[in-house]
Amino acid sequence: MLRIAVPNKGVLSEPAAEMLAESGYRQRRSTKDLAVYDPDNDTEFFYLRPRDIAVYVAAGTLDVGITGRDMLLETAPDDGEGPVAVEVMSLGFGRSSFRFASPVESGIEKVEQLARKRIATAYPVLLRRFLEESGIEADVVKLDGAVETACRLGVADAVCDVVETGTTLRAAGLHIIGEPVLTSEAIMVRREGPRRSRPSPSCGAGSRACSSPAST
């Protein structure tokens, strides 16, 4: 039996369910359903928080999962020694970018100007990795949501967050700085054993070691 993790909420949830349903898989009828078994395809679906999906797949408790590239990289073992989930293929929906933004009146126009500043984010692992690789020393302020309000409330000087259209940032009086730290979209992930290098946005891309449910 194949065990598949599907996002239970967020921007990836509905498109993922639609893709699977169109491919002939049974899906849940209520958002309260935590799991659904499809006897025709001998497949069981588990509806989980998108951020947790790569963790379950890496542990080997689920065979494959649908999540965002940003969430895969955020949850990868920082030491590179533990089991990890790796990207198998992109799914063509849920596109977004991970970007810096600061108040319009801050005078911050370049990423380099964030040195020694406070940066709020819901993705501390991704942010710290980027800052380290860029040689920028800054304070990372971890928040679980509503990151765009951090500057207005005096918690941070800038933010680094997932952006789709930028409307929310502009409404909060922020403007985007520099190029995207990461471009993300919905992907399928599978488990890979211990490895020494961290997964990158391109790892596993194009691999067919684990086929997409959409193609089964």
trRosetta pair geometry for C-beta under 8 A, 3 or more apart (Angstrom, degrees):
i j d omega theta_ij theta_ji phi_ij phi_ji
1 42 5.0 -122 -111 165 72 89
1 43 6.8 166 -170 -96 76 29
1 44 6.1 37 161 -5 122 102
2 41 7.6 -50 43 138 118 95
2 42 6.8 93 15 109 81 78
2 43 4.5 -21 69 -113 99 85
2 44 7.4 178 90 27 51 63
2 63 5.4 -85 -156 43 70 156
2 64 7.5 -11 -175 21 105 103
2 213 7.9 159 129 -97 146 99
3 43 7.6 172 -82 -161 27 63
3 44 5.1 -14 -112 67 73 98
3 46 6.8 23 -179 -10 93 112
3 61 7.7 -84 111 140 148 56
3 62 4.7 -122 117 -137 107 67
3 63 5.0 127 55 0 72 94
4 20 8.0 158 116 -114 152 140
4 43 6.2 9 2 -177 114 110
4 44 7.3 168 26 86 70 47
4 45 5.2 -27 73 -108 95 69
4 46 7.2 176 88 23 43 74
4 62 6.8 105 -120 -176 12 111
4 63 6.6 -42 -74 60 57 96
4 64 5.5 -15 -116 72 79 85
4 65 6.6 153 -169 -94 59 46
4 66 7.5 32 174 -11 102 92
4 213 6.2 17 -105 -58 160 137
5 45 7.8 133 -108 -161 16 62
5 46 5.3 -33 -106 71 64 97
5 47 8.0 141 -161 -98 59 18
5 48 5.2 -31 -158 26 107 124
5 53 4.4 160 128 -140 138 97
5 56 5.7 129 -74 77 148 133
5 57 6.3 -111 15 -54 135 99
5 62 4.8 59 -37 152 103 166
5 64 7.3 -146 26 108 79 43
5 65 3.4 -8 58 -116 110 105
5 66 6.8 -159 95 27 70 60
5 67 7.5 2 107 -47 116 101
6 13 7.5 89 151 -136 89 64
6 16 5.4 167 -155 129 94 131
6 17 6.6 89 175 -75 139 74
6 20 7.0 -55 -103 -19 138 153
6 45 5.3 5 -1 -170 124 110
6 46 7.0 158 23 75 75 42
6 47 5.4 -35 76 -101 92 65
6 48 7.4 125 63 24 42 73
6 65 7.5 -150 -57 -151 32 70
6 66 5.6 20 -119 42 57 114
7 10 5.7 -81 173 56 132 107
7 12 4.3 91 13 92 162 105
7 13 4.4 -116 107 -81 102 67
7 16 5.6 120 31 21 98 151
7 47 7.4 5 116 -154 21 72
7 48 7.3 -68 -116 72 32 59
7 49 7.7 4 -143 -177 68 20
7 50 4.3 10 -118 -78 108 93
7 53 6.9 -65 -77 -44 66 141
7 66 6.3 -86 -14 98 88 96
7 67 6.6 130 -66 -104 100 58
8 13 6.2 -16 125 -114 12 123
8 31 7.4 107 -179 -164 84 81
8 34 7.8 -10 -109 -126 137 59
8 47 3.8 99 -93 159 94 94
8 48 5.7 164 -19 44 111 9
8 49 6.3 -43 37 -68 110 37
8 50 7.8 -142 29 -38 64 66
9 13 5.2 -20 -123 -49 11 150
9 31 7.6 64 -82 -160 89 119
9 49 7.4 -20 39 -115 97 60
9 50 7.6 -109 67 -18 61 98
10 13 5.5 122 57 -20 61 102
10 50 5.4 -58 44 -13 152 136
11 14 8.0 -61 -169 31 33 93
11 15 7.7 10 154 7 63 115
11 94 5.6 135 116 -123 104 90
11 96 7.9 99 76 -43 155 130
11 164 7.5 175 -107 -77 168 144
12 15 6.4 -76 -156 52 41 102
12 16 5.4 40 157 -27 79 118
12 50 5.7 103 46 -103 133 135
12 66 6.7 -176 162 136 123 102
12 67 7.1 86 125 -141 170 32
12 68 6.1 -138 -54 -54 144 92
12 93 7.5 134 -126 107 68 100
12 94 4.7 18 -92 -95 84 149
12 186 5.1 143 -131 -96 110 112
13 16 6.1 -68 -151 35 19 109
13 17 6.5 13 161 -14 62 110
13 50 7.8 -107 -59 -57 82 110
14 17 5.8 -57 -145 38 31 109
14 18 6.2 31 158 -19 66 108
15 18 5.6 -56 -145 38 32 113
15 19 6.3 37 156 -23 66 104
15 93 4.4 -138 160 130 156 156
15 94 6.4 -158 54 -43 145 93
15 186 6.9 -145 95 -29 125 161
16 19 5.8 -53 -150 33 30 112
16 20 6.5 24 155 -13 63 107
16 66 4.7 147 -135 115 132 153
16 91 7.6 31 -103 138 78 162
16 93 7.9 -157 -59 74 61 129
16 186 6.6 -164 -75 -152 97 145
17 20 5.9 -59 -149 40 31 108
17 21 6.1 30 155 -19 67 109
17 27 4.9 103 -161 -156 95 151
17 28 7.5 -73 -129 39 129 83
18 21 5.7 -55 -142 38 30 110
18 22 6.1 29 159 -18 65 108
19 22 6.0 -58 -148 38 25 109
19 23 6.5 19 153 -15 61 112
19 91 6.9 -9 -120 -177 173 122
19 93 7.6 -155 -51 13 130 139
19 213 8.0 107 123 81 98 104
19 214 5.6 -51 167 -85 102 120
20 23 5.6 -63 -150 40 32 110
20 25 4.3 -55 169 60 92 129
20 27 5.8 120 93 -73 115 114
20 45 7.5 86 169 -97 164 144
20 213 5.7 6 -117 109 89 138
20 214 7.3 -100 -92 -75 47 75
21 24 7.9 110 179 -19 30 10
21 25 6.4 -91 -86 67 32 73
21 26 7.9 39 -111 -133 73 16
21 27 4.9 -59 -72 -4 99 130
22 214 7.8 14 83 -131 95 95
23 213 5.9 126 99 130 155 83
23 214 4.5 -133 -81 -127 144 53
23 215 7.8 -54 -140 -31 132 25
23 216 7.2 72 163 49 125 79
24 40 7.8 -105 157 108 99 131
24 41 7.1 128 117 -60 98 131
25 38 5.5 -67 -160 -89 75 169
25 41 5.9 -55 -110 23 79 157
25 43 6.4 -52 -134 76 113 143
25 45 7.4 103 160 -50 127 131
25 213 6.1 -1 -42 166 147 128
26 36 6.1 -140 116 150 98 123
26 37 7.9 14 77 104 131 33
26 38 4.0 168 33 -105 104 98
26 40 7.1 118 -24 29 111 108
26 41 7.7 -171 8 21 87 110
26 45 8.0 -154 88 5 73 126
27 36 6.4 107 -160 72 26 164
27 45 7.0 -21 -120 51 60 167
28 31 7.4 113 116 -89 131 26
28 33 3.7 -171 -146 71 125 137
28 36 4.8 -149 -72 -46 75 135
28 45 7.3 -128 -35 92 93 127
28 47 6.4 -32 -14 -42 149 141
29 33 6.7 87 44 -22 60 142
30 33 5.1 116 67 -19 80 94
33 36 5.9 41 153 -59 135 97
33 47 6.7 89 102 12 73 140
34 46 7.0 -2 155 -152 72 69
34 47 5.7 -135 -151 51 38 96
35 44 6.3 6 -176 178 107 100
35 45 6.6 166 -154 87 57 55
35 46 5.1 -15 -103 -104 91 65
35 47 6.9 -150 -73 10 41 80
36 44 7.2 171 87 -155 42 58
36 45 4.8 -3 56 55 89 104
36 47 7.8 52 -3 -27 95 105
37 43 7.6 164 -156 90 52 43
37 44 4.8 -23 -104 -104 73 86
37 45 7.8 -167 -79 21 28 68
38 41 4.7 4 118 44 119 98
38 42 7.4 -56 93 6 76 11
38 43 4.7 -3 56 63 112 87
38 44 7.2 -169 20 -82 72 35
38 45 7.1 53 -15 -12 106 101
39 42 6.8 22 -158 -78 37 51
41 216 7.3 90 -155 115 123 130
43 213 7.4 95 -149 -126 161 120
46 56 7.7 -112 92 145 142 164
46 62 6.4 -111 35 -100 133 132
48 52 5.1 -107 161 80 117 111
48 53 5.4 146 85 -79 122 76
48 56 6.5 -118 -106 -3 178 148
48 65 7.8 -41 50 -140 126 127
49 52 4.4 72 68 8 96 109
49 53 7.4 -147 89 -32 51 77
50 53 5.9 -36 -155 -4 36 118
50 67 5.2 138 -166 -137 78 85
50 68 6.1 40 169 2 128 96
50 71 5.5 -156 139 -48 92 174
51 67 7.8 131 -80 -152 18 125
51 71 5.0 -131 -110 -145 53 120
51 74 7.1 -50 -143 86 92 131
51 75 6.7 142 179 -55 70 126
52 55 5.2 -61 -164 38 57 118
52 56 6.2 53 145 -20 85 102
52 75 7.8 141 -115 -105 27 157
53 56 6.0 -58 -153 36 33 107
53 57 6.3 26 155 -14 68 109
53 62 7.8 -68 -161 69 70 152
53 65 4.1 170 173 166 110 145
53 66 7.1 -68 -179 67 162 39
53 67 4.1 -175 69 -66 134 125
53 71 7.2 61 43 121 98 133
53 85 8.0 -55 122 29 72 179
53 189 7.2 126 127 46 104 128
54 57 5.6 -56 -143 42 34 111
54 58 6.0 38 156 -24 68 107
54 65 6.7 -150 -75 74 44 140
54 67 5.6 -103 -42 50 89 163
54 71 6.3 170 -4 126 123 87
54 72 4.6 150 -87 -116 149 62
54 75 4.8 146 78 72 120 132
54 76 7.5 -53 143 -65 140 63
54 84 8.0 -8 170 -172 105 66
54 85 4.1 -145 -158 46 81 142
54 189 5.6 -16 -109 103 84 169
55 58 5.8 -53 -145 35 26 111
55 59 6.5 25 154 -18 61 108
55 75 5.3 -96 -58 174 89 140
55 85 7.7 -84 -48 -11 18 125
56 59 5.8 -59 -150 36 30 111
56 61 5.2 -77 -169 64 82 109
56 62 4.8 40 134 11 108 118
56 65 6.8 110 74 -63 103 147
57 60 7.8 49 175 -67 33 24
57 61 7.9 -97 -83 54 22 68
57 62 5.2 -61 -88 77 63 99
57 63 7.5 -20 -131 101 87 16
57 64 6.5 35 -126 -140 125 21
57 65 4.5 -118 -54 2 130 120
57 85 4.2 65 93 -102 114 129
57 189 5.3 121 96 109 165 107
57 190 6.5 -132 178 -144 123 22
57 191 5.4 -157 157 -62 75 80
58 75 7.8 -160 -4 125 142 110
58 77 7.9 165 179 -27 153 99
58 82 7.5 57 161 128 126 100
58 83 4.9 147 172 118 84 90
58 84 5.1 -38 -125 -147 119 20
58 85 4.3 -94 -61 -34 83 82
58 191 5.7 141 -120 -120 29 85
58 192 8.0 -33 -124 42 75 60
59 83 6.7 127 -93 85 31 133
59 191 7.8 -101 49 -109 24 128
60 83 6.9 -39 -31 159 98 161
60 191 5.4 60 -85 -113 67 169
62 65 5.9 65 113 -59 135 103
63 190 7.0 -23 159 -130 60 89
63 191 7.7 -97 -154 1 34 105
63 210 7.5 172 156 -146 92 130
64 88 7.2 -32 -137 2 117 149
64 188 5.9 4 178 -177 118 100
64 189 6.6 159 -159 80 67 47
64 190 5.0 -33 -103 -88 83 79
64 210 5.4 165 -87 159 125 138
64 213 7.6 -177 85 -39 137 95
65 85 7.1 -28 40 -151 117 150
65 188 7.2 159 81 -154 37 58
65 189 5.2 -18 61 58 87 96
66 91 6.8 22 -140 -34 107 160
66 186 6.1 8 -177 -173 97 105
66 187 7.4 172 -148 84 57 34
66 188 5.9 -32 -95 -98 68 66
66 189 7.8 167 -90 15 20 81
67 71 5.0 -104 164 78 116 125
67 72 5.9 136 95 -55 121 86
67 186 7.4 175 100 -144 16 65
67 187 6.7 -28 70 60 62 78
67 189 6.1 -19 33 2 107 126
68 71 4.5 88 61 8 89 102
68 72 7.0 -147 95 -8 47 84
68 94 6.1 -122 -99 141 96 134
68 96 7.6 -12 -150 39 134 116
68 184 5.2 38 176 170 103 125
68 185 7.0 -161 -141 113 76 12
68 186 6.2 -55 -94 -94 60 47
68 187 7.0 85 -153 16 20 88
69 72 5.5 -49 -149 31 35 116
69 73 6.5 26 158 -11 66 106
69 87 6.6 15 -114 -91 90 135
69 90 7.8 -18 -55 -106 121 94
69 182 7.2 -156 113 163 110 118
69 183 7.8 22 73 104 144 51
69 184 4.3 -161 57 -135 98 78
69 185 6.1 34 -4 42 115 51
69 187 5.2 79 -67 -10 80 133
69 201 5.8 51 176 -132 133 84
70 73 6.2 -63 -152 41 28 104
70 74 6.1 30 153 -24 65 111
70 96 7.4 -47 -17 81 138 112
70 98 5.7 142 -114 -58 125 124
70 123 6.5 -65 174 -108 107 150
70 126 6.7 -20 -159 -70 82 159
70 162 6.1 173 72 -92 178 118
70 182 6.0 134 -98 106 87 137
70 184 4.1 -33 -30 -94 97 152
71 74 5.4 -50 -138 35 34 115
71 75 6.3 16 166 -6 66 111
72 75 6.7 -77 -154 44 21 95
72 76 6.8 40 151 -49 62 97
72 85 6.1 -111 -141 92 97 108
72 86 8.0 93 -176 -130 131 20
72 87 6.3 91 142 -63 171 90
72 187 6.7 -41 -24 65 144 131
72 189 5.8 173 -108 -82 125 143
72 199 6.8 -66 144 96 108 141
73 76 5.6 -30 -148 -3 37 119
73 125 7.5 -173 133 108 72 114
73 126 5.9 75 112 -91 112 102
73 182 7.1 -144 49 -134 157 159
73 198 7.8 68 -146 162 82 112
73 199 6.6 -132 -101 87 73 96
73 200 7.8 38 -107 -136 119 26
73 201 7.0 -27 -60 -72 138 69
74 123 5.0 -96 -104 -142 126 92
74 125 5.0 131 -152 56 58 118
74 126 5.3 -49 -89 -31 80 104
75 85 7.9 19 92 33 113 114
75 125 7.6 155 -60 39 24 159
76 80 7.9 19 152 -93 106 59
76 84 5.4 26 -139 -136 86 121
76 85 7.8 -122 -94 48 78 72
76 125 7.6 169 50 149 76 146
76 198 5.5 101 129 -155 142 92
76 199 5.3 -151 -108 32 147 99
77 80 6.2 -179 97 -59 97 17
77 81 6.4 -102 129 48 142 55
77 82 3.9 150 -74 43 161 108
77 83 7.7 104 -20 58 135 34
77 84 6.0 -114 14 -78 98 98
77 198 7.9 -150 75 -110 62 83
78 125 6.6 -131 -83 -139 105 112
78 198 7.7 -8 -140 -94 34 124
79 82 7.0 80 64 -7 99 89
80 84 8.0 -25 -142 -43 48 139
80 195 6.3 -77 178 99 84 70
80 196 5.3 47 136 -179 122 30
80 197 5.7 -27 -152 -128 136 4
80 198 5.1 -92 -91 -60 102 65
81 194 5.7 -2 175 -158 50 111
81 195 7.9 -149 -116 67 23 33
81 196 7.1 23 -89 -105 62 52
82 194 6.2 -82 -164 -109 11 87
83 191 6.4 -3 174 -164 115 102
83 192 7.2 171 -163 86 71 48
83 193 5.9 -56 -115 -143 85 36
83 194 5.9 -60 -72 -63 53 61
84 191 7.7 149 92 -153 35 57
84 192 5.6 -16 74 63 80 94
84 194 7.9 98 -2 -116 85 32
84 195 6.3 -65 24 29 123 109
84 199 5.8 -177 150 -27 142 117
85 189 4.2 46 162 162 116 128
85 190 6.7 167 -153 85 79 19
85 191 5.8 -52 -102 -96 66 48
85 192 7.1 124 -135 15 18 80
85 199 7.8 -53 87 -21 51 162
86 189 6.4 156 73 -151 27 84
86 190 6.4 -28 58 64 78 70
86 191 7.7 70 15 -179 82 11
86 192 4.5 33 -10 -12 123 129
86 199 5.4 -170 -114 -111 77 135
86 203 5.4 -91 -154 127 103 112
86 204 4.2 144 148 -48 102 141
86 207 8.0 20 122 41 117 151
87 90 7.6 12 -176 -61 121 66
87 187 4.9 -37 -134 167 101 145
87 188 7.5 100 -158 73 58 49
87 189 5.9 -49 -94 -98 41 78
87 199 6.9 139 -1 177 89 131
87 201 7.7 28 -6 -169 158 36
87 202 7.9 -138 65 160 138 13
87 203 5.7 119 36 84 99 71
87 204 4.0 164 78 72 63 120
87 205 5.9 4 113 -63 122 66
87 207 8.0 127 107 32 64 111
88 187 7.3 147 45 168 63 93
88 188 4.7 -49 57 96 111 96
88 189 6.3 168 -3 -111 91 22
88 190 5.3 63 -54 -2 124 104
88 204 5.3 -61 -81 163 31 120
88 207 5.5 -94 -145 79 60 98
88 208 7.5 87 -178 -108 98 27
88 209 6.7 -122 -126 53 104 81
88 210 4.9 -81 -111 61 152 99
88 212 7.5 173 110 -66 124 76
89 187 6.7 173 90 -156 36 77
89 188 5.2 11 53 40 81 108
89 204 7.8 -100 -42 137 43 93
89 205 7.1 100 -112 -142 41 51
89 206 7.2 109 -102 -62 79 16
89 207 7.2 -133 -55 61 78 62
89 208 7.5 38 -55 -92 123 62
89 212 5.9 -72 61 -58 139 114
90 185 5.6 45 -156 86 110 123
90 186 7.2 107 -166 84 65 56
90 187 5.3 -48 -106 -102 52 83
90 205 6.9 13 -24 -130 96 97
91 94 7.6 32 75 27 107 109
91 185 7.1 -163 51 137 72 101
91 186 4.2 -54 57 105 119 103
91 187 6.1 -173 -5 -100 93 25
91 188 6.3 105 -57 -31 109 86
91 212 7.4 146 -102 -131 92 135
91 214 7.8 131 -136 -7 97 142
92 185 7.1 23 -90 163 8 138
92 186 7.4 -39 49 61 36 102
93 185 6.8 139 78 -172 24 99
93 186 5.1 3 72 20 74 130
94 184 7.6 -57 128 127 93 89
94 185 5.3 127 84 -160 79 58
94 186 3.9 92 36 -35 130 95
95 164 7.7 112 96 -132 62 79
95 183 7.5 -9 -162 179 90 91
95 184 7.2 155 -151 92 44 54
95 185 4.4 -13 -93 -96 64 101
96 162 5.0 35 142 -178 140 98
96 163 6.2 159 -172 75 91 37
96 164 4.9 -54 -109 -84 97 68
96 183 7.8 171 91 -159 39 53
96 184 5.1 -16 66 67 83 100
96 185 7.2 155 19 -80 63 52
97 162 7.3 154 81 -152 29 56
97 163 5.4 -27 67 61 81 92
97 180 3.8 -82 -171 -120 123 133
97 181 7.8 132 170 40 83 62
97 182 6.9 168 -158 87 60 50
97 183 5.2 -28 -105 -107 85 62
97 184 6.8 166 -96 18 29 79
98 123 6.7 -59 -139 58 131 158
98 126 6.3 -62 178 142 162 147
98 160 6.7 37 170 167 87 90
98 161 7.2 -140 -146 120 64 17
98 162 5.6 -33 -94 -92 69 60
98 163 7.4 152 -102 13 18 81
98 180 6.2 95 56 -170 55 88
98 181 4.5 -66 101 63 100 103
98 182 4.2 22 32 49 122 93
98 183 7.8 -131 15 -66 78 23
98 184 6.5 71 -29 -17 96 116
99 160 6.9 -152 105 -147 25 64
99 161 7.1 -30 60 61 64 55
99 163 4.9 -27 29 7 118 133
99 176 5.4 -8 149 -145 138 106
99 177 7.4 156 169 53 91 60
99 178 7.5 -180 -155 77 87 80
99 180 5.3 -65 -78 -112 92 64
99 181 6.4 180 -90 3 36 87
100 111 5.9 134 26 -107 158 87
100 114 6.7 -92 -152 -63 148 148
100 119 7.4 -53 -127 -139 100 124
100 158 5.9 9 -170 163 97 127
100 159 7.2 156 -153 86 51 45
100 160 5.1 -27 -93 -97 64 83
100 176 7.1 110 82 -162 56 59
100 177 4.3 -50 100 63 107 105
100 178 5.8 36 44 42 118 110
100 181 7.1 95 -29 -38 83 112
101 148 7.6 -8 83 -119 138 84
101 158 6.6 167 85 -165 38 83
101 159 5.4 -15 61 61 88 91
101 160 7.7 158 17 -89 68 36
101 161 7.0 -43 20 30 114 100
101 163 7.7 116 -38 -72 128 134
101 169 4.9 -89 -155 -155 170 134
101 174 4.1 65 151 158 118 124
101 175 6.2 179 -153 85 87 24
101 176 5.1 -45 -95 -97 91 47
101 177 6.1 172 -98 3 31 86
102 106 4.5 -80 148 45 116 153
102 108 4.2 16 67 64 164 129
102 114 7.8 -158 -60 -91 132 95
102 151 6.8 138 -152 -100 54 151
102 157 6.6 -4 -133 144 111 69
102 158 4.0 -44 -86 -107 95 93
102 159 7.4 167 -81 18 48 65
102 174 6.2 161 84 -146 11 90
102 175 6.9 -28 62 55 61 72
102 177 5.9 36 5 -36 100 130
103 106 4.3 114 65 -34 86 103
103 108 8.0 84 53 29 63 106
103 151 5.1 -173 -45 153 101 145
103 152 7.8 131 -87 -67 117 65
103 173 5.7 6 -135 126 80 102
103 174 6.0 -63 -87 -100 37 64
103 175 7.9 36 158 13 15 80
104 173 5.9 -102 4 177 101 74
104 174 7.0 -171 -38 -131 71 17
104 175 5.1 84 -93 -17 75 115
105 173 8.0 -20 4 169 94 114
106 151 7.8 -75 -62 -158 132 137
106 157 6.8 120 -141 -179 138 84
106 158 7.4 151 143 -75 174 87
107 113 7.9 -133 116 176 77 152
108 113 4.7 -176 -138 105 81 131
108 114 6.7 71 -157 -71 134 69
108 117 7.5 30 -98 -81 146 165
108 157 7.5 111 -36 149 150 103
108 158 6.3 -84 94 -78 166 125
108 177 6.2 -34 130 -94 98 144
109 113 6.7 72 43 7 55 149
109 177 6.7 171 -175 -126 22 96
110 113 5.0 105 66 -6 78 102
110 177 6.7 147 -135 -170 7 107
110 178 6.4 80 -153 -66 48 100
111 114 5.8 -40 -173 7 49 118
111 134 7.1 -68 135 180 128 158
111 136 7.2 -94 147 -68 91 159
111 177 5.9 143 -71 136 63 111
111 178 4.1 17 -41 -47 106 156
112 115 6.5 -9 175 -20 55 107
112 136 6.9 -146 -126 -98 48 117
113 117 7.6 43 132 -25 64 137
113 177 8.0 -115 53 -157 107 144
114 117 4.7 -94 -163 40 58 127
114 119 6.2 35 -171 -67 124 123
114 136 6.1 38 83 179 96 140
114 138 5.4 -16 142 -85 92 149
114 157 7.6 162 -137 95 73 115
114 158 5.7 -73 -118 35 108 155
114 177 7.6 135 -49 113 116 157
115 136 5.2 -122 -86 -153 79 84
115 137 5.9 49 -151 55 83 68
115 138 6.2 -123 -129 -66 28 91
116 137 6.4 29 -63 97 62 91
116 138 6.4 -87 -23 -103 11 63
116 139 7.9 30 -163 -10 35 89
117 138 5.3 -14 58 -137 65 111
117 139 7.2 -125 111 34 33 83
117 156 7.8 69 154 -176 91 75
117 157 4.1 -103 -168 67 107 139
117 158 5.7 47 133 10 139 109
118 138 7.2 172 -92 177 18 91
118 139 4.6 -28 -107 75 68 112
118 141 5.5 41 177 -27 99 121
118 155 7.2 -137 134 140 136 52
118 156 4.4 -137 117 -132 98 62
118 157 4.9 114 49 3 75 88
118 158 7.5 158 86 31 51 67
119 127 6.5 -171 113 -174 128 139
119 131 8.0 178 38 -71 151 135
119 138 5.3 44 -4 139 115 133
119 139 7.0 157 20 80 69 54
119 140 5.8 -30 70 -110 92 55
119 141 6.6 180 84 21 36 85
119 156 6.0 75 -133 -162 13 124
119 157 7.1 -48 -71 59 53 80
119 158 5.0 -23 -110 78 79 92
119 159 6.6 139 -166 -115 68 20
119 160 5.5 29 171 -10 118 105
120 141 4.3 -38 -96 79 69 111
120 142 7.9 175 -151 -76 62 7
120 143 5.2 22 -174 -4 105 124
120 147 5.2 173 124 -156 107 89
120 150 3.6 -45 13 144 168 176
120 151 7.5 -139 18 -45 127 67
120 155 5.9 61 -75 109 134 109
120 156 3.7 -126 -25 -27 101 158
120 158 7.5 -173 22 96 73 41
120 159 4.8 -33 67 -109 89 81
120 160 7.6 175 82 23 43 66
121 124 5.9 149 86 -73 109 53
121 126 7.7 -130 159 67 145 96
121 127 4.7 146 39 -41 168 149
121 140 6.5 -46 33 -159 112 93
121 141 7.3 124 18 71 63 61
121 142 6.8 -39 74 -111 69 49
121 143 6.9 153 75 34 18 86
121 147 6.2 33 -117 -134 29 143
121 159 6.5 143 -74 -167 64 68
121 160 4.4 -17 -87 65 121 89
121 161 6.3 -164 -126 -72 71 64
122 142 7.4 84 -119 -162 33 66
122 143 5.7 -63 -76 84 72 71
122 144 6.1 77 -124 -145 102 21
122 145 6.4 49 -90 -73 136 39
122 147 5.7 -112 -25 -55 94 126
122 161 6.7 57 18 -120 96 85
122 162 7.9 -54 57 0 115 98
123 126 4.2 -9 149 34 116 118
123 127 5.8 127 98 -23 80 94
123 160 7.1 -96 59 110 100 100
123 161 7.8 144 13 -117 106 42
123 162 7.5 97 -23 -40 134 92
124 127 5.6 -61 -141 42 31 110
124 128 5.9 29 165 -19 70 108
124 140 5.2 108 -137 154 93 136
124 142 4.6 -31 -55 -93 131 105
125 128 6.2 -54 -141 37 25 105
125 129 6.3 26 158 -20 60 110
126 129 5.9 -61 -151 36 26 113
126 130 6.4 24 156 -17 64 108
126 160 7.9 -155 100 130 102 127
126 181 6.9 108 155 129 108 133
126 182 6.5 -70 -164 -8 131 144
127 130 5.9 -58 -151 36 30 109
127 131 6.3 27 155 -17 67 108
127 140 5.6 141 104 -123 128 123
127 160 5.0 132 -105 77 117 148
127 181 7.6 -10 -102 -172 57 169
128 131 5.7 -56 -145 39 32 111
128 132 6.1 34 156 -21 66 108
128 140 5.7 -55 -70 -43 90 158
129 132 5.8 -56 -148 36 27 112
129 133 6.3 21 157 -13 63 110
129 198 7.9 -129 -131 111 143 171
130 133 5.9 -60 -145 41 29 106
130 134 6.0 15 159 -9 66 116
130 160 8.0 -173 56 -163 144 157
130 181 5.0 -33 -103 -151 159 119
131 134 5.9 -66 -141 46 26 104
131 136 4.7 -95 -152 74 78 94
131 137 7.3 106 167 -95 115 21
131 138 5.7 -118 -135 35 142 102
131 140 7.5 -141 3 -62 153 111
132 135 7.8 33 179 -68 27 31
141 150 6.6 149 96 -162 136 142
141 155 5.8 157 165 152 159 99
141 156 5.0 -139 36 -79 143 111
143 146 7.1 -95 155 69 132 66
143 147 5.2 153 74 -97 132 76
143 150 6.2 -134 -33 -77 155 125
143 155 7.6 83 -68 126 127 151
146 149 5.0 -10 158 18 100 116
146 150 7.9 141 120 -42 73 76
147 150 5.7 -25 -171 -15 53 119
147 159 4.9 129 149 -155 105 131
147 160 7.9 -77 166 61 148 39
147 161 4.6 171 78 -84 143 130
148 151 7.8 -44 179 19 43 97
148 159 6.2 -126 -99 37 43 172
148 161 6.7 -73 -60 14 78 166
148 168 5.6 -154 -31 141 165 99
148 169 5.6 -141 -122 -102 125 56
148 171 7.9 51 146 71 148 85
148 172 4.1 177 156 -11 111 167
148 174 6.3 -125 -151 4 92 141
149 152 5.4 -63 -162 46 61 113
149 153 5.7 46 145 -14 88 113
149 172 6.3 -122 -79 -136 53 129
150 153 6.1 -70 -146 46 26 101
150 155 4.3 -84 -162 69 82 112
150 156 4.1 20 138 25 120 114
150 159 5.6 131 46 -83 123 110
151 154 7.7 45 179 -67 30 22
151 155 7.5 -85 -66 53 23 72
151 156 5.6 -64 -76 81 62 80
151 157 6.7 53 -118 -159 94 14
151 158 6.9 33 -82 -90 120 21
151 159 6.5 -99 -32 -30 104 101
151 172 7.5 111 48 148 108 114
151 173 7.8 -130 89 84 125 102
151 174 6.7 127 29 -84 147 109
152 172 6.6 -119 -26 -173 127 93
152 173 7.0 104 -74 45 109 125
156 159 6.1 100 101 -73 145 70
158 177 7.2 -30 -149 11 134 144
159 169 7.9 -154 68 -120 128 104
159 174 6.8 -33 32 -131 115 158
160 181 6.7 33 -164 -10 118 150
161 169 7.5 173 63 -79 125 111
162 184 6.9 -45 -130 40 109 141
163 166 5.4 32 -172 -77 121 66
163 169 6.5 -19 -114 -21 115 133
163 176 7.1 32 -98 -99 173 123
165 168 7.9 103 66 0 86 78
166 169 5.2 -56 -162 42 62 115
166 170 5.9 62 143 -23 84 104
166 176 6.2 -60 -125 -41 124 125
167 170 5.9 -59 -148 38 30 109
167 171 6.3 31 155 -21 65 108
168 171 5.7 -54 -148 35 30 113
168 172 6.6 22 154 -13 63 108
169 172 5.8 -65 -153 41 31 106
169 174 4.4 -81 -178 76 86 113
169 175 7.4 130 140 -92 114 17
169 176 6.7 72 117 -60 158 81
170 173 7.7 59 -177 -64 33 15
170 174 6.9 -102 -79 62 27 64
170 175 7.4 51 -100 -91 71 59
180 183 5.5 73 117 -64 152 75
182 201 6.3 176 -148 -73 97 133
183 201 7.3 79 58 -157 73 154
188 210 7.1 -147 135 102 118 110
188 212 5.5 -161 -28 -105 163 84
189 204 7.9 78 -125 102 63 164
190 204 7.8 178 39 -149 92 146
190 209 6.8 -134 61 93 156 103
190 210 4.0 139 -61 -3 149 158
192 195 6.3 6 125 -28 117 127
192 204 7.9 -138 -43 -75 136 124
199 203 4.3 -120 -155 47 81 152
199 204 7.4 -10 -147 -3 117 111
200 203 5.0 117 46 -27 66 98
201 205 7.9 22 138 -42 59 129
202 205 5.0 -71 -163 11 57 129
204 207 4.7 -71 -163 19 63 130
204 209 8.0 -83 -143 27 95 114
207 210 7.7 38 119 25 103 71
208 211 6.1 26 -172 -88 85 71
211 215 5.4 -108 176 76 108 113
211 216 6.0 126 112 -70 122 84
212 215 4.7 78 66 9 91 100
212 216 7.4 -143 98 -23 49 83
213 216 5.5 -45 -150 12 42 119
